[in-house]
């Protein structure tokens, strides 16, 4: 199974290289990334029943280089906060809908001031009826939540600012 971080790294590497198409297969899972083209797919082996949110077959669909550049404009008002070199951005690994909690009546996964660890779930991004749990991937404290519950997010769009420990 591919992890979101692995998919992110592959997309970054393909995007910065001269390669136009990349296919990677491991343990029955296949990831196919095309640059400068519309089609990007990742057929993945059947998800485990206990962890459906960890499977993100639609994650790389927004891998077009234009989608990576789009989130930069909304960050301008937050220049003071982002100027701090200790802040880490937790970004969306896919295009989808941002949710702060597992259900509308549940408490948010994290709030400003909460401490998070590498594997702490900070939100869910829904893409194509799949609810993908997003992990912090850093230890620190949530400084700012940059998107609203139910908001559409793009690939690479910053979701949270975290002050690293």
N, C-alpha and C positions, 0 to 999 in steps of 0.2 A: 504494500500500500504506500502511496505517496503521502508525505506530510506537506502541509501548506508551505512551510519554510523551504522545503526542497523544490516545490513548484515555483516559488518566488525566485529562488536562486537561479533555476534553469531559465526562467523568463528573462531575468536580468542579463545573464550570460549571452543568451541568444540575441537579445536586443542590442547589446553593445558589440557584438561580433559581426562579421561579414556573412555569417551563415543565414540563409533565408528559410530553411526548414530543418527541424530537429525532431527525431523520434527516439524515445527512450523506453525500453521494456525491461521490467524486473518483476519476478514472481507473479506472472500473469497479469500485471497491470501495465498499461501502455499510455504514454504521454506523448502527444504530437503537438508541436508548436510551429506555426508558420509565421514568418515575419513579412511585412509588406503585403499581406493578403488578408482576406476576411476570415477564412476558415481556420479555427484553432480548436482542436478537440482533445479530450483526454478520456477515452474509454477506460474505466477502472473496474477491477474485479468486484464482484458482489460485496457490498458493505457488510461488516459484522453487525449483528443485531444489537449488541451492547454499545456500539460507538458509531451510529449513523452520521453524527455531526462531524466526525473527523474525516469523512470521505467528501471530497470536493471535486466531483468530475467536471463541473463547469467553471472551476477556478480560473483557468487561463484564458477564457473567452475574451477578456478585455486586454489581452497582451499587446495590442497594437501600440506602437510607440506614441501615437497621438493621445491615447488614454492615459499614459504615464505623465504627460505634460499638463493635462487639464487641471489637476487639483491645485496647481501653484497659485492661481489667481485668488481664491478665497482666503489664503493665508496672510495676505497683506495686513489686515487689521490686527492680527495677532503678532506683529513683528516684535513687540516688547517682550512678550513671553517666550517666543521662539528664539530670541537672541541669546538666551541663557544656554551656554554650551553643554550644560549638564542635562538638558531635556532631550528625551528620546521620543520619537513619534511612533505610535502603534498605528500602522496603516492597514487599510482594507486589502485583503489578498484577492478580491474579486469584485465584480459589479453585483450589486444586490441591494437589499433593504436592511438597514441597521436597526437592531433591537437591543435595548439595554437589559432586558430580562427575558427569561424563558417563556413567560406568558404575560398577558396584560395585567393580571392581578398579582404577579410575583414581584418581589423586591428586585431592584437593579443588581446586576452582578457586581458592579463597582460604582463608587461615587467619588467626587473630588475629596482628596485627603486619605483615601483608602490605600493600604499597602498591598502590593501585588508581588507575586513570585514568577519565575520563568514559565510555569505551567498554569498560572491562574487564568481562568476564563474571564474575559472582560466584557464580552458582548456576543451577539449572534448576528451573522450576516446571512440573510435568506437569498438564495439564488435558485431559480427553477424548482421551487418547492422543497429544496434541501436546506436545512437549517445548520449552518456551519459555525461551530463554536470557535471564537477567536481567542488565542492565548496571548498573554502579555509578552512572553519571550524575553523578559527583562525583570530584574528585581528593582523595586522602587516604590514611589508614591505617585498616585494619580494627581496631576496638577490641574488638568483641564480636560473636559469632554468637548470635542470640537463639532460634533453632529448631534442632531435631535433624534429622539426615538421615532422610528417609522420613516426616517429620511432615506432617500436613495443615495447610495454611495458608489463611487467609481473605483476601479482598480488603482491601488497606490494612494488613495485619498487618506490623509491623516484622520484618525478617529479620536485618539487620546494623546495627551502630552504627559510623559512620565518623568519624574526626577529620579534618576538612577541612584542607587545606594553606593 
